[in-house]
Amino acid sequence: MFQLMLRQALRCATPSTRLILNFYNSLWRPLLFLADMLGVRSRNPESSWLSRADVANLLKLAGWSVISMQPKMLCPFKIPLIERIFNAVLAPLLSHFCLTIFALARPAPVKQTGAAAPSVSVVVPARNEAGNIEAAVRRTPNMGAWTEIIFVEGGSTDNTWAEIQRVAAANPGLRIKTLQQTERGKGNAVREGFAVAEGDILMILDADLTVPPEELTKFYDAVASGHCEFANGCRLVYPMERQAMQFLNLIANKFFGIAFSWLLNQRLKDTLCGTKVLHRTDYLRIAANRDYFGNFDPFGDFDLLFGASRLNLKISDVPIRYRDRTYGSTNIQRWKHGMLLIKMVAFAARKLKFV
């Protein structure tokens, strides 16, 4: 009956529908049985005790795709102060012992025949990247109905802006937009680029080209096919070139990957890869709800991930081959920016977990 109910619910669903299921953690079965025997719990109809794997499998069989499973509630009794401490503070830390589990699912993607291919906007934030501009244009593939490249120059001390203008003028047959950001930081550059983007799918490509532009087709396929709604670049699957990432940066990336998997209830291996892709309609929803987290992310990566999670978007890692930088030097300050990232994780935890 449960699987039949799930199939019937699917008939009423659209691609943006989210199904929420709430079921007991089987770890509590002996305690609830004892409560029934002692008469301290109201009688309930006999129900099946399903594990997380059981629920995930039934959803898959019925045509649903699981986004996340989040345990809730350590204290099922209304006890002043105690209830708040257990359920808001301790439950996120002791999730395996929670009483209930909330499963979030969406309709599994179905390949649509004859559907128009979505168009693409590739936003390239560029600060002191003059030597990479021409290669970014030459190597970015044409995807979907059409592809536009949007360069956002941000206070360079070299001739990056002049080079952007030169390359745009030399390629009149390509869709290239150029602008200089009005504020500072990559996050602001991305937001200003997205504001003028016209494509159905929005992409971020770092101008250092350590993520090869040729790999963008993987992100396009993942989002356009419906496999996910937010494609996140992952540099930690394939071997990377020797100078691509220093050891301490690698450790930090692994740490933030674990932290975000816990925060967002979706498995992410590499949250700091600059390449992120999503539908423009979903980005506009994230932007409209930005006040919930505040405009505190100078990089833009966490801002998008937090927003996507709050909208219950399906996030998937897309493995890429990370390359050495061939021109210029990184704009990242390891220790200063590392501490800022930790502060952002703590802030997001209060908004997403300890509520």
Helices and strands as residue ranges (DSSP letters): H 2-11, E 19-24, G 26-28, H 29-38, H 52-61, E 64-72, H 82-84, I 85-90, G 95-97, E 100-107, E 120-126, G 130-132, H 133-139, E 147-153, H 160-170, E 175-180, H 186-196, E 201-204, G 213-215, H 216-224, E 230-234, H 247-264, E 276-279, H 280-288, G 290-292, H 301-310, E 315-319, H 334-352
